[in-house]
Amino acid sequence: MDNREIILDVKKLNTSFVSDRKEVRIVKDVSFQLKRGTALAVVGESGCGKSVTMNSIMRFTGPNARVSAENIQYNALKDGKIIEHHLENIKKPNGPEMRALRGPDMSMVFQDPMSSLNPVYKVGDQVAEGLIQHTGMSKKEAKEKVLTMFRKLGIPDPEERINCYPHEFSGGMKQRVVIAIAMICNPELIICDEPTTALDVTIQAQIMELLKGLQINEGKSIILITHNMGLVAEMADEVCVMYMGRVVEFGTLEDIFDHTAHPYTQALLRSVPVLGLADGQKLETIPGATPNPADLKEGCEFADRCPYAQESCRKGKIPAFEIAPGHRVRCLRYDTFPEVD
Ligand SMILES: Nc1ncnc2c1ncn2[C@@H]1O[C@H](COP(=O)(O)OP(=O)(O)OP(=O)(O)O)[C@@H](O)[C@H]1O
């Protein structure tokens, strides 16, 4: 696959945090590709490093983070031409190169709309800000663009609503404003970190429909971090399953739901309700607890909770095997298949 088809190519991304002079590895050798115009869901237990992975790509990690990677390549498609950006080589997380990319190329929608909105500025001005900053557009032109975006995102009475403050909006409307901020400079790649967790189910469905519409109608590429396997089934083309900072399984929606291979993914799917996919499904809990990231042994991090674990699972580094084209599993049960990393 070439750079036209792959919008984001991440190879061996590692992130650790330093606190009390100790360095704790959180994201470990994470590699994945996002195909242009598709939606990738990133799933896994709380604390497995989904947000840190995406924040590392966007360079939103704080000063105690150490981020390194062989490759974080973002392939922009501008006027039919591919422009490669090697984010791993960008020195300053908030320097001009990263700031130029955030907004017009890649943007992020976070879980809690209030953490993205400034309570003392009118929402219209907050949406217009990125546009004025990146394009040098006049305030009047920017206002027109904001009104168009509000209409597109289904925010009613946009002429009045642009002059409101965030507290005058409901949760769902606030999240639409956050999506408007993320979309206003027309980025190709949108990373959504549990964008609907704080919202009730009907609003959740509306926001998801909106995001899916942006992907289908406008060809946007989307990464969706979520705990909700029902949303994954509705939204994703491909799924990346993470456990303790590693990608343990990666494949198409069908690979993950119908040909589930990693024992952790199997346990994860048994532990959550998936509407329409599991008639009579009995929910189970995953035995044991997630290990402490600061206190890890060699081998597979899931071994102590895995019903299939053998001695060999507790030694060395566990490679990923490709069990079908594009379907990768980090588990020794599949060691007769080709090793891919
Ligand atoms: N700035 C930081 N300093 C130290 N540790 C951090 C920092 N940010 C995140 N972590 C740790 O990294 C680990 C992974 O966090 P992350 O937010 O990526 O998990 P997650 O998979 O997104 O979880 P959730 O689904 O609950 O959002 C956690 O153990 C968290 O405490």
The ligand as an ORCA input file, in Angstrom:
! r2SCAN-3c Opt
* xyz 0 1
  N       1.336     12.542     32.443
  C       1.368     11.308     32.933
  N       2.279     10.954     33.877
  C       2.330      9.699     34.367
  N       1.500      8.696     33.980
  C       0.570      8.987     33.042
  C       0.454     10.306     32.480
  N      -0.577     10.280     31.574
  C      -1.074      9.010     31.577
  N      -0.386      8.241     32.453
  C      -0.626      6.814     32.738
  O      -0.627      6.105     31.515
  C      -1.506      4.992     31.592
  C      -2.372      4.925     30.371
  O      -3.282      6.017     30.381
  P      -4.306      6.297     29.193
  O      -5.056      7.538     29.550
  O      -3.614      6.273     27.884
  O      -5.256      5.046     29.282
  P      -6.555      4.745     28.407
  O      -6.344      3.409     27.806
  O      -6.817      5.862     27.451
  O      -7.634      4.668     29.549
  P      -9.148      5.204     29.590
  O      -9.881      4.260     28.720
  O      -9.509      5.078     31.019
  O      -9.130      6.613     29.084
  C      -2.267      5.138     32.901
  O      -1.720      4.234     33.825
  C      -2.010      6.558     33.309
  O      -1.994      6.698     34.703
*
